[in-house]
């Protein structure tokens, strides 16, 4: 986003610069209904939008979308500006442009965060900044103590305003090979040893007789009692118990 020059089809490097007098003259004409003056005024003030958009380079947002939001704010400012305000247009327009950009970033976030949590998070950032200025270590515990809140509230609020990332974002690049975030994830429940054991278990079960397979399925996957299984399979409970014991023994021999 930082190096982007052409935004929304606009060559930002070639945007015109208007003097204060030119701006004032165009504003008078556009307020009188001159559409050509309005178009010229909008293009002439896109540099103002661009200067404000640059404040949000750090956000993981699309440059085109942010710039468009800023232009919407610019147009709203033009439509609502009154020549009797006795202030420069830029002074009036800046808050409206910033407001429109912030609204886009807030509403366009894939995770909706309540205003109260956002306010808490921004207070946390301010406290952290103050601690760092005093050369204090800004730990979660220290921030919570300073704000007189629980540590989990600090963690929750900071997590809430963190920008989500894609599992396929590159996190490391060496010799031209890109390593993605998903490559760094590890599930302890899916280790190689456990995976191997599951394969061995499946193979051992496949070698059992069909009736033994059914008994194990009803017993351990559906949670039925031996008495319930005996009624369903059509054999005595004692036979179910014996077949179950034999099946488990056969599986143990296969695996161990």
JOVENVEN-V110780 format. One record per backbone hydrogen bond with DSSP energy under -1.0 kcal/mol. NH is the residue of the N-H (numbers start at 0). CO is the residue of the C=O. If there is no record, write none. Layout:
NH;CO, NH;CO
This chain:
3;0, 6;9, 9;6, 11;4, 11;9, 13;10, 22;18, 23;19, 24;20, 25;21, 26;22, 27;23, 28;24, 29;25, 30;26, 32;29, 33;28, 37;33, 38;34, 39;35, 40;36, 41;37, 42;38, 43;39, 44;40, 45;42, 48;44, 49;45, 50;46, 51;47, 52;48, 53;49, 54;51, 55;52, 56;53, 58;55, 60;58, 65;61, 66;62, 67;63, 68;64, 69;65, 70;66, 71;67, 72;68, 73;69, 74;70, 75;71, 76;72, 77;73, 78;74, 79;75, 80;76, 84;81, 91;87, 92;88, 93;89, 96;92, 97;93, 98;94, 99;95, 100;96, 101;97, 102;98, 103;99, 104;100, 105;101, 106;102, 107;103, 117;113, 118;114, 119;115, 120;116, 121;117, 122;118, 123;119, 124;120, 125;121, 126;122, 127;123, 128;124, 129;125, 130;126, 131;127, 132;128, 133;129, 134;131, 135;130, 138;136, 142;138, 143;139, 144;140, 145;141, 146;142, 147;143, 148;143, 153;149, 154;150, 155;151, 156;152, 157;153, 158;154, 159;155, 160;156, 168;165, 170;178, 171;178, 173;176, 176;173, 178;171, 180;168, 181;166, 182;179, 183;180, 189;186, 194;190, 195;191, 196;192, 197;193, 198;194, 199;195, 200;196, 201;197, 202;198, 203;199, 204;200, 205;201, 207;204, 212;208, 213;209, 214;210, 215;211, 216;212, 217;213, 218;214, 219;215, 220;216, 221;216, 223;217, 228;224, 229;225, 230;226, 231;227, 232;228, 233;229, 234;229, 239;235, 240;236, 241;237, 242;238, 243;239, 244;240, 245;241, 246;242, 247;243, 248;244, 249;245, 250;246, 251;247, 252;248, 253;249, 254;250, 255;251
